[in-house]
Amino acid sequence: MRISASAARRTWTATAGTLACLLALTSCGGSSDGAKDSAAQDGGSTQSRSPTASPSTKLQRIPGVGDRLQDRIPDSARQVVAVYGEGPDSAKSTVVLYSKHGKTWDRDRSWQGHNGKKGWSTDHREGDKRSPVGVYTLTDAGGVLADPDRAPDAGLPYTQSGAFAAPRYWPKTHWHDFDLVIAIDYNRVKGTPPNDPTRPQGQSKGGSIWLHMDHGSGTSGCVSLSRSAMEHLLRTLDPAQKPVVVMGDKAQLARS
């Protein structure tokens, strides 16, 4: 586990029992409908399924994102994780990492992934099984496994804890969902572990919306990716680059 004396690289501690109980309340917890999910895909990166036909370098803006959401990307952000949902009620999505160099963007890597099993929502609510549309910062990470970024003082602050482990009464396909997690700053307190239960906008607005490891089908609201994709993001996302996620179904993303 990466540990540093720097305050920005803090390591959070808590009893595994307490946080395990809190984790059971997360938006992305388990398969409550008892569906038999397919086995997790290895989900290697793909450069052939770009959401647009634009060149992959020297982009003036994030492809497929209209002014409404494009304007919400902070000027300071130099890394963007774009989640392109296949449709408003689809659980399938393409995830693309963009980085800014000077005044233009490069498309660095892309992967196939999943979002909420019922699709997307512009008014996400607790338990609706939809992922929230919007632009959100990425400030904190964690998981059962050690942080794959071994460089000191690099990457997002990371909390390693067994408290992230999915309950064993969930389907086996979900047991490793939270081995690696990046918190999406939707209705949460920045600078806390991803499984911190605080909901600034209230419990009804949901929370614990994460990027996490894929189990081969839709989630309860999170965005899921292969282990290799999560490892790449954890090694690449840099707090100094002010990373954000832009997420939604393609139609919502493209709205002007």
Buried (B, 14 or more C-beta within 10 A) or exposed (E): EBEEEEEEBBBBEBEEEEBBEBBEEBBBBBBEEEEEBEEBBEBEBEEEEBBBEBEBEEBEBBBBBBEEBBEBBEEEBBBBBBBBBBEBEBBBBBBBBBBBEEEEBBBBBBBBBBBBBBBBBEEBBBEBBBBBBBBBBBBBBBBBBEBBBEEEEBBBBBBBBEBBBBEEEBBEBBBBBBBBBBBBBBBBBEBBBBBBBEBEEEEEBBBBBBBBBBBBBBBBBBBBBBBBBBBBBBBBBBBEBBBBBBBBBBEBBBEE
